[in-house]
Amino acid sequence: MAKIKTIEYFRVLPRWLFVKVCDEQGNYGWGESTLEGHTLAVEGCLDSLRGRFVGYEADDIEHLWQTAYRLGFYRGGPVLMSALSGIDIALWDLKARRLHLPLYQLLGGKVRHKVKVYAWIGGDRPRDVEKAAKERMAQGFTAIKMNATEDIDWLDSPRALDSSVERLKTVKALGMDAGLDFHGRLHKPMAKQLAKALEPYHPLFIEEPLLSEHSEGIKQLSLLTTIPIALGERLYSRWDVKRFLQDTSVDILQPDISHCGGISELCKIATMAEAYDVAIAPHCPLGPIALAACVQFAMTAPNFVIQEMSIGIHYNLEAGQYDLTNYVKDKSVWDVKDGYVEGLHGEGLGIEVDEDEVRQVAKTAPAWTLRGFTGPDGSIREW
């Protein structure tokens, strides 16, 4: 065993935050602490954790996790858990590399050899979905996700929902499956109407039909629709997830491996969910390190169903040349065939990070800022 020597982080385009951990014997691992729109806050938290954990045994991943979570007194939340996620993923990568094993071997071995995936189309204000869906089909995808709506008022005209139904019908007519991300944009009066309108056209799932803090509303909605309900990107630990399992209101949990405490916590959440017959479809509109960690997890989790990929997502396109295939030496690992990517079998996370590119881009990369919607009356709407 060897002690942690250094913890570094790198802000890179389009909006990602990578973490590298090295031990005293020269072993290293990579993680990802991306928290979209809150990069500076996570960097501050990483500075604090770095001061605490340099000198800890790199092999003692669970002890470090418990220390970060429990000895800070104030627990959980997106900033702390995202910072912890990056370190946790990096330590798992480091350990597996040191043992010359793919990471999935440390998680009990694989239950599948390839991983079903989907990609985004349509952007924040969804449009041109037929053209975009055909492009995704040509790339090898059989399923996509798109925002269900633009910004919607608390109570809006029912006509505001018509285009959502038409977009779903368009994509389904091409033979593709489609998840619809409500993105927490709709409040209960509109979410109930939209779920009912979509139901005859069988979306793969509806995501965050209400904000996660409205657990009672989500439970009510689950009794009104047969569409699978998915959520979880804004739940940051097994304790946040617990109430949704206990009240049986969700069908698919979508923890984000860069937000929920890393590989260690995602595995615990998945095991809890399996006991409630709830599937796992990790949220990951993020970078290649987070996705590689998700693939390693997916290869071991019986209740895993489908994985989000950020390749070509609108946020990446806005950054020009920087996309999911950047920062990795073998770009072919993200090739999609018949709706799947192959499992990753190399040491550690199964990818080789292009550290030269990471360090070069990190010299000037700005922190990505959040967007937002404002109604015609000047009031804030959910984004």
Buried (B, 14 or more C-beta within 10 A) or exposed (E): EBBBBEBBBBBBBBBBBBBBBBBEEEBBBBBBBBBBBBBEBBBEBBEEBBEBBEEBBBBBBEEBBEBBBEEBEEBBEBBBBBBBBBBBBBBBBBBBBBBEBBBBBBBEEBEBEBBBBBBBBBBBEBBEBEEBBBBBBEBBBBBBBBBBBBBBBEEBEEEBBEBBBEBBEBBBEBEBBBBBBBBBBBBBEBBBBBBEBBBEBEBBBBBBBBBBEBBEBBBBBBEEBEBBBBBBBBBBBBEBBEBBBEEEBBBBBBBBBBBBBBBBBBBBBBBBBBEBEBBBBBBBBBBBBBBBBBBBBBBBBEBBBBBBBBBBBBBBEEBEEBBBBBBBEEBEBBEBEEBBBBBBEBBBBBBBBBBEBBEEBBEEBEBBEEEEBEEEEEEEBBB
